[in-house]
Amino acid sequence: MKTLYTATATAVGGRQGRISSPDGVLDHVLAHPKELGGPGGHATNPEQLFAAGYAACFENALLRVARERKTPLTQSSVTAHVGIGREDDGYFRLEATLEVSAPGRDRAEIEELARIAHEEVCPYSRATRGNMAVTVKVV
């Protein structure tokens, strides 16, 4: 692989710590969610950060596929829901649902664009394939 960009972030203190990037753009306190036994609070968590990254990457893949097919999207959004829970084996696992919206466009067309984005373009989708359940749906 020829690396085009490398993102760097450091976590200190785990789920109740802080994350930061060397350039200072990313600098957030983390809160362990109540649902996972933590105190909660007004801070982000790893699942929210993963959801944000996946949603942004997937929408960009969707926009690229639409452009390449000469049917550019002027309005679209992707909402990623990332869940965490324990499997029967006791290990934690992630799952994701990507909700794709493209108002005013044919549903079947958007489903096809989303399928291609998921199967062929989005690096997050490629990285998670076979490692976690991911559902893509057009809303």
Secondary structure, DSSP 8 states (H G I E B T S, - for coil): ---------EEESGGGSEEE-TTSS-EEEB---GGGTS---SSB-HHHHHHHHHHHHHHHHHHHHHHHTT---SS-EEEEEEEEEE-TTS-EEEEEEEEEE-TTS-HHHHHHHHHHIIIII-HHHHHHTTTSEEEEEE-
